[in-house]
């Protein structure tokens, strides 16, 4: 199911990723899931709330990258060119925030 994920020790996800199968697959790969439980889960699963609060940084980064029209509209047909545009946008945004 998750064959193409890079090596990581934690995975921060929102409630949409709350499934037993997904969590089990992460644990088998040595990745600790940090996913809050959905409201309809009968037995809530505990998660690291301090780590989950850091998720907003990731969301903000994606929001800033999507300000680039080329990335938001996915003008590039080739995955390689699309990834290059994302890298360029992230580099420029990092450079601007550092100055």
FIDRENSE-563036 format. One record per residue: residue number from 1; residue in one letter; chain; x, y, z of N, C-alpha, C, CB in turn. Coordinates in steps of 0.02 Angstrom, whole numbers, plus 50000, padded with zeros to 5 digits. Glycine has a CB too. Layout:
N
- num, residuo, cadena, n.x, n.y, n.z, ca.x, ca.y, ca.z, c.x, c.y, c.z, cb.x, cb.y, cb.z
- NUM, A, A, X, Y, Z, X, Y, Z, X, Y, Z, X, Y, Z
...
This chain:
99
- num, residuo, cadena, n.x, n.y, n.z, ca.x, ca.y, ca.z, c.x, c.y, c.z, cb.x, cb.y, cb.z
- 1, X, A, 50041, 49940, 50000, 50000, 50000, 50000, 50043, 50063, 50000, 49954, 50000, 50060
- 2, X, A, 50095, 50067, 50042, 50136, 50127, 50048, 50207, 50114, 50025, 50136, 50152, 50121
- 3, X, A, 50215, 50085, 49967, 50281, 50064, 49943, 50327, 50123, 49927, 50274, 50022, 49883
- 4, X, A, 50300, 50180, 49909, 50341, 50235, 49883, 50355, 50289, 49934, 50307, 50265, 49824
- 5, X, A, 50340, 50277, 49998, 50356, 50328, 50048, 50430, 50328, 50064, 50315, 50315, 50112
- 6, X, A, 50458, 50388, 50074, 50529, 50391, 50095, 50535, 50368, 50168, 50557, 50462, 50086
- 7, X, A, 50596, 50355, 50190, 50607, 50335, 50259, 50589, 50393, 50306, 50680, 50312, 50270
- 8, X, A, 50552, 50377, 50357, 50532, 50427, 50407, 50519, 50392, 50472, 50469, 50466, 50383
- 9, X, A, 50523, 50429, 50527, 50508, 50398, 50591, 50438, 50415, 50615, 50559, 50418, 50644
- 10, X, A, 50410, 50471, 50591, 50342, 50492, 50608, 50304, 50512, 50545, 50342, 50549, 50660
- 11, X, A, 50238, 50503, 50546, 50196, 50527, 50492, 50141, 50569, 50523, 50167, 50468, 50449
- 12, X, A, 50138, 50632, 50504, 50085, 50677, 50528, 50030, 50677, 50477, 50112, 50749, 50540
- 13, X, A, 49970, 50659, 50498, 49914, 50658, 50453, 49851, 50684, 50487, 49902, 50587, 50427
- 14, X, A, 49803, 50706, 50447, 49741, 50730, 50477, 49693, 50671, 50486, 49708, 50785, 50433
- 15, X, A, 49633, 50686, 50508, 49584, 50633, 50524, 49564, 50591, 50464, 49523, 50664, 50554
- 16, X, A, 49576, 50617, 50404, 49560, 50579, 50344, 49601, 50516, 50335, 49568, 50623, 50284
- 17, X, A, 49658, 50513, 50369, 49702, 50455, 50364, 49692, 50406, 50422, 49775, 50477, 50363
- 18, X, A, 49640, 50416, 50461, 49627, 50373, 50518, 49593, 50308, 50496, 49583, 50410, 50570
- 19, X, A, 49633, 50258, 50483, 49607, 50191, 50470, 49655, 50140, 50500, 49597, 50179, 50393
- 20, X, A, 49627, 50086, 50523, 49669, 50034, 50555, 49720, 50006, 50506, 49625, 49978, 50582
- 21, X, A, 49699, 49996, 50444, 49743, 49967, 50393, 49803, 50013, 50379, 49705, 49954, 50329
- 22, X, A, 49789, 50078, 50372, 49842, 50127, 50359, 49890, 50130, 50417, 49812, 50196, 50344
- 23, X, A, 49863, 50134, 50478, 49905, 50136, 50537, 49949, 50074, 50543, 49862, 50144, 50600
- 24, X, A, 49920, 50016, 50532, 49957, 49953, 50537, 50013, 49950, 50486, 49910, 49894, 50528
- 25, X, A, 50000, 49972, 50426, 50051, 49972, 50374, 50109, 50018, 50393, 50021, 49993, 50306
- 26, X, A, 50093, 50075, 50422, 50146, 50121, 50445, 50188, 50089, 50500, 50115, 50187, 50470
- 27, X, A, 50155, 50059, 50548, 50191, 50027, 50604, 50236, 49971, 50579, 50142, 50001, 50656
- 28, X, A, 50213, 49932, 50531, 50254, 49878, 50503, 50317, 49905, 50469, 50213, 49837, 50452
- 29, X, A, 50314, 49965, 50444, 50372, 49996, 50411, 50415, 50036, 50460, 50348, 50042, 50355
- 30, X, A, 50397, 50035, 50524, 50436, 50070, 50574, 50422, 50144, 50578, 50508, 50060, 50560
- 31, X, A, 50363, 50165, 50554, 50343, 50235, 50555, 50289, 50243, 50607, 50319, 50259, 50485
- 32, X, A, 50298, 50291, 50652, 50249, 50305, 50705, 50195, 50351, 50678, 50284, 50336, 50767
- 33, X, A, 50132, 50329, 50675, 50078, 50373, 50650, 50059, 50425, 50703, 50017, 50331, 50630
- 34, X, A, 50053, 50487, 50683, 50029, 50541, 50726, 49966, 50568, 50693, 50084, 50598, 50736
- 35, X, A, 49911, 50531, 50703, 49848, 50545, 50669, 49793, 50546, 50721, 49833, 50491, 50613
- 36, X, A, 49757, 50601, 50728, 49701, 50601, 50775, 49645, 50556, 50751, 49674, 50673, 50786
- 37, X, A, 49607, 50529, 50798, 49552, 50484, 50782, 49492, 50523, 50757, 49533, 50441, 50843
- 38, X, A, 49453, 50491, 50712, 49390, 50521, 50690, 49341, 50519, 50747, 49362, 50483, 50628
- 39, X, A, 49290, 50561, 50742, 49239, 50563, 50795, 49200, 50498, 50801, 49191, 50620, 50782
- 40, X, A, 49191, 50463, 50746, 49150, 50403, 50748, 49188, 50341, 50771, 49120, 50390, 50680
- 41, X, A, 49252, 50347, 50787, 49291, 50291, 50812, 49269, 50276, 50884, 49369, 50305, 50809
- 42, X, A, 49251, 50214, 50897, 49226, 50196, 50963, 49280, 50201, 51017, 49198, 50125, 50962
- 43, X, A, 49341, 50179, 51001, 49397, 50182, 51048, 49450, 50228, 51019, 49426, 50110, 51062
- 44, X, A, 49453, 50292, 51042, 49503, 50339, 51014, 49574, 50314, 51025, 49495, 50408, 51047
- 45, X, A, 49617, 50324, 50975, 49687, 50304, 50978, 49728, 50365, 50998, 49711, 50275, 50909
- 46, X, A, 49769, 50359, 51050, 49810, 50417, 51072, 49862, 50435, 51020, 49844, 50402, 51139
- 47, X, A, 49880, 50500, 51018, 49931, 50525, 50972, 49969, 50582, 51007, 49900, 50549, 50905
- 48, X, A, 50027, 50599, 50982, 50069, 50651, 51011, 50042, 50720, 50989, 50144, 50643, 50990
- 49, X, A, 50007, 50754, 51034, 49975, 50818, 51017, 50026, 50873, 51004, 49928, 50839, 51073
- 50, X, A, 50082, 50872, 51040, 50134, 50922, 51029, 50164, 50915, 50959, 50190, 50916, 51083
- 51, X, A, 50176, 50854, 50937, 50203, 50842, 50870, 50151, 50861, 50817, 50224, 50768, 50862
- 52, X, A, 50087, 50845, 50830, 50035, 50860, 50782, 50026, 50935, 50771, 49969, 50830, 50805
- 53, X, A, 50039, 50975, 50823, 50035, 51048, 50816, 50085, 51075, 50766, 50045, 51081, 50884
- 54, X, A, 50139, 51039, 50754, 50189, 51062, 50706, 50166, 51053, 50634, 50254, 51024, 50717
- 55, X, A, 50110, 51018, 50624, 50084, 51005, 50557, 50066, 51068, 50519, 50023, 50960, 50562
- 56, X, A, 50050, 51122, 50555, 50031, 51184, 50521, 50089, 51211, 50479, 50010, 51236, 50573
- 57, X, A, 50150, 51197, 50498, 50207, 51220, 50459, 50208, 51187, 50390, 50273, 51205, 50496
- 58, X, A, 50191, 51125, 50388, 50188, 51089, 50324, 50131, 51117, 50281, 50178, 51013, 50336
- 59, X, A, 50073, 51128, 50312, 50016, 51155, 50276, 50031, 51225, 50249, 49954, 51157, 50321
- 60, X, A, 50065, 51266, 50289, 50083, 51334, 50266, 50131, 51331, 50207, 50115, 51374, 50323
- 61, X, A, 50179, 51284, 50209, 50227, 51277, 50154, 50191, 51259, 50089, 50280, 51224, 50171
- 62, X, A, 50144, 51212, 50092, 50107, 51194, 50032, 50065, 51252, 50007, 50062, 51133, 50046
- 63, X, A, 50036, 51290, 50053, 49997, 51349, 50033, 50040, 51400, 49997, 49965, 51380, 50093
- 64, X, A, 50100, 51412, 50021, 50145, 51461, 49989, 50169, 51436, 49921, 50205, 51476, 50034
- 65, X, A, 50182, 51372, 49915, 50203, 51345, 49851, 50146, 51349, 49800, 50227, 51271, 49858
- 66, X, A, 50085, 51340, 49822, 50028, 51344, 49776, 50013, 51415, 49753, 49967, 51315, 49809
- 67, X, A, 50046, 51464, 49783, 50040, 51533, 49758, 50072, 51538, 49688, 50073, 51582, 49806
- 68, X, A, 50116, 51493, 49672, 50146, 51491, 49606, 50096, 51458, 49559, 50215, 51452, 49606
- 69, X, A, 50072, 51496, 49511, 50020, 51472, 49467, 50040, 51408, 49430, 50002, 51525, 49417
- 70, X, A, 50103, 51405, 49408, 50126, 51347, 49371, 50118, 51283, 49413, 50200, 51356, 49352
- 71, X, A, 50132, 51288, 49478, 50126, 51229, 49521, 50052, 51215, 49536, 50165, 51239, 49586
- 72, X, A, 50014, 51267, 49553, 49944, 51258, 49572, 49903, 51228, 49515, 49914, 51324, 49594
- 73, X, A, 49916, 51250, 49453, 49877, 51226, 49396, 49908, 51164, 49363, 49871, 51281, 49345
- 74, X, A, 49966, 51143, 49386, 50000, 51084, 49359, 50008, 51087, 49283, 49962, 51020, 49379
- 75, X, A, 50039, 51142, 49261, 50049, 51151, 49189, 50096, 51098, 49159, 50078, 51220, 49176
- 76, X, A, 50142, 51072, 49198, 50190, 51024, 49173, 50157, 50955, 49167, 50252, 51020, 49218
- 77, X, A, 50165, 50925, 49110, 50136, 50858, 49100, 50181, 50804, 49128, 50124, 50844, 49026
- 78, X, A, 50244, 50815, 49126, 50293, 50766, 49149, 50304, 50775, 49225, 50361, 50774, 49111
- 79, X, A, 50304, 50719, 49261, 50313, 50722, 49333, 50381, 50752, 49351, 50307, 50652, 49363
- 80, X, A, 50431, 50738, 49310, 50498, 50764, 49323, 50499, 50841, 49318, 50549, 50734, 49272
- 81, X, A, 50466, 50868, 49269, 50463, 50941, 49261, 50421, 50972, 49316, 50435, 50959, 49192
- 82, X, A, 50367, 50939, 49336, 50325, 50964, 49390, 50364, 50966, 49456, 50263, 50921, 49398
- 83, X, A, 50401, 50913, 49470, 50442, 50911, 49531, 50495, 50965, 49529, 50474, 50842, 49540
- 84, X, A, 50524, 50977, 49471, 50574, 51030, 49464, 50543, 51099, 49479, 50604, 51030, 49393
- 85, X, A, 50482, 51110, 49456, 50448, 51174, 49471, 50435, 51181, 49546, 50382, 51179, 49432
- 86, X, A, 50417, 51127, 49578, 50406, 51128, 49651, 50471, 51144, 49687, 50377, 51061, 49676
- 87, X, A, 50526, 51113, 49666, 50591, 51126, 49697, 50612, 51198, 49687, 50644, 51079, 49668
- 88, X, A, 50601, 51224, 49628, 50619, 51294, 49614, 50578, 51341, 49657, 50608, 51310, 49540
- 89, X, A, 50512, 51329, 49662, 50469, 51371, 49703, 50490, 51368, 49776, 50396, 51349, 49696
- 90, X, A, 50504, 51308, 49802, 50525, 51301, 49872, 50591, 51337, 49885, 50530, 51228, 49891
- 91, X, A, 50637, 51332, 49838, 50702, 51365, 49845, 50694, 51441, 49847, 50749, 51345, 49788
- 92, X, A, 50655, 51468, 49802, 50645, 51541, 49800, 50609, 51564, 49862, 50605, 51561, 49738
- 93, X, A, 50557, 51528, 49885, 50521, 51547, 49945, 50566, 51544, 50006, 50462, 51501, 49955
- 94, X, A, 50610, 51494, 50011, 50657, 51489, 50066, 50706, 51548, 50063, 50695, 51422, 50064
- 95, X, A, 50730, 51564, 50004, 50778, 51618, 49996, 50747, 51685, 50014, 50805, 51620, 49923
- 96, X, A, 50684, 51696, 49995, 50650, 51758, 50011, 50638, 51765, 50086, 50582, 51763, 49973
- 97, X, A, 50619, 51710, 50118, 50605, 51713, 50190, 50668, 51722, 50231, 50569, 51649, 50213
- 98, X, A, 50727, 51703, 50205, 50790, 51711, 50241, 50817, 51781, 50236, 50841, 51662, 50214
- 99, X, A, 50797, 51820, 50184, 50825, 51887, 50176, 50784, 51940, 50211, 50831, 51905, 50104
